[in-house]
């Protein structure tokens, strides 16, 4: 009996998490240190959190929701951003909308920005996502100049044109500017992958699934917000038979240098 009790105590001790493991520091994929988490959304609720996100941005010329001059076909609205089961689902739908300016859109979709809650200049930004497989879509994770910044300040963590599953693009539009184009060793539409960027005083470094893929000495020169969206690409539009597409997001996180 004593041996049984002792064995049970040892078993319970082995199965009980240590305090350190419960409070383990969340770090960017593939990183062992150097960053402190300052912003995150795990999408554990049942709707988009308005304290964290807005569904319109100054990056979109028409009422903050549409931008046909930037090769986009969609009108962005909160109705296309759904949260459930620990995921954010951005849905592009073939449906007509006429904006208050009188502009007609044949698609609706989802854009979110951290304008209400978080701005930064330097840091690490990461998203875990599954991107749409059908051609004609243009999902991205990027930053955009914060309110009060009057010059173009933008870092594209990734852009994906869904007609080509073998290319991803990252761009630093700030300062001296720099561009990154790479061929991933995976299909971004077939499973969960992480896309990250380190924006530092010394330059900008892009990562995919924790692996460094590109670097430029160009870097951000002003405060920015986070934007994640699913655009519909006017230059290679969806086939007539395509009526919907989704971008699924597991989390969006941001760190500052520790």
HUNOR-V250083 format. One line per field, one symbol per residue. psi: psi as a letter, one per 30 degrees, with the letter a starting at -180 (. if undefined). burial: I if it has 9 or more other C-alpha atoms within 8 Angstrom, else O. A space follows every 50 residues. Layout:
# HUNOR-V250083
psi: ???
burial: ???
This chain:
# HUNOR-V250083
psi: eeeeeeeeeeeeeffkkleefegkkkllkgkfafkkkfkljfhfaglkjf feklgllffkejggfliffhhkflkklffgjkkkggkkjkkkkjkkkklf fgkkkfllakkkkgeffkllekakkkkklklkeklglillkllkklkfkg ljjkkjekkkjffjggklkkkjflbfklkkkljlgljffflklkklkjjl ffakkkkkhfkkflklfklkglkllkkkljlkjffilllffkfllkkkke lklkllk.
burial: OOOOOOOOOOOOOOOOOOOOOOOOOOIIOOOOOOIIIOOIOIIIIIOIOO OIIIIIIOOIIIIIIIIOOOIIIIIIIIOIIIIIOIIIIIIIIIOIIIIO OOOOIIIIIIIIIIIIOIIOIIIIIIIIIIIIIIIIIIIIIIIIIIOOOO OOIIIIIIIIIIIOIOIIIIIIIIOOIIIIIIOIOOIIIOOOIIIIIIII OOIIIIIIIIOOIIIIOIIIOOIIIIIIIIIIIIOOIIOOOIOOIIIIII IIIIIIOO
